[in-house]
Amino acid sequence: MKRLTEIYKIGQRVEITFDGVDWLTGEVIRLAHPGVWVQTEDGRSWFVTNTRHIRYGPDKAKDETGSD
C-alpha cells in the first residue's frame, strides 16, 4: 500500500472528511510523513494521515474522464 506522501502531490486538489459523510474541498500544501497537510477552502489547515479520510478532488476526476 502506498503512503499518502506517495499518492498526493503539493498543489493537488483533494477532498477530506472527518465523519465519512461530509467532504471539504482543499489543496495539499505540504507533505509530512506519515501524512499530508491540506488547506481547505475556508483557509484552515488539516493534517491527514488516513487514506479513508482523503480522496482526489473534483479536478482530478475530471482529468481522468477527459470530460468538461
C-alpha positions in Angstrom: 0.0 0.0 0.0 1.3 3.4 -1.0 1.8 6.2 1.6 -0.2 9.4 1.4 3.1 11.2 0.6 3.5 8.9 -2.4 -0.1 9.3 -3.6 -0.7 13.1 -3.3 1.5 15.9 -4.5 1.8 19.5 -3.4 -0.8 21.7 -5.1 -3.1 18.8 -5.8 -6.9 19.3 -5.3 -8.4 16.9 -2.7 -11.4 16.4 -0.5 -11.1 15.4 3.2 -13.7 14.2 5.7 -13.9 13.7 9.4 -17.2 11.8 9.5 -17.2 9.9 6.2 -20.3 11.8 5.1 -19.4 15.5 4.5 -16.3 16.3 2.4 -14.3 19.5 2.4 -12.5 20.6 -0.8 -8.9 21.6 -0.3 -5.4 21.6 -1.6 -2.3 19.7 -0.5 0.1 22.3 0.9 2.8 20.1 2.4 4.0 16.5 2.6 5.0 15.4 6.1 5.4 11.6 6.7 3.1 9.9 7.6 0.5 12.2 6.1 -0.2 15.4 4.2 -1.2 18.9 5.2 -4.4 20.1 3.4 -5.7 23.6 3.4 -9.4 23.8 3.0 -11.3 26.5 1.1 -12.1 28.2 4.4 -8.3 28.7 5.0 -7.9 26.1 7.7 -5.1 23.6 7.6 -5.5 19.9 8.5 -3.0 17.1 8.9 -4.4 13.9 7.3 -2.9 10.5 8.0 -5.6 8.1 7.0 -6.4 7.1 3.4 -10.1 6.7 4.3 -10.3 10.5 5.1 -8.9 11.8 1.8 -9.7 11.4 -1.8 -8.9 13.1 -5.1 -10.7 16.4 -5.6 -13.2 17.1 -8.4 -10.4 18.4 -10.7 -8.7 15.0 -10.7 -11.9 13.1 -11.5 -12.5 15.5 -14.5 -8.9 15.0 -15.7 -9.3 11.2 -15.6 -12.5 11.1 -17.6 -11.5 13.7 -20.1 -14.9 15.5 -19.9 -15.7 19.0 -19.0 
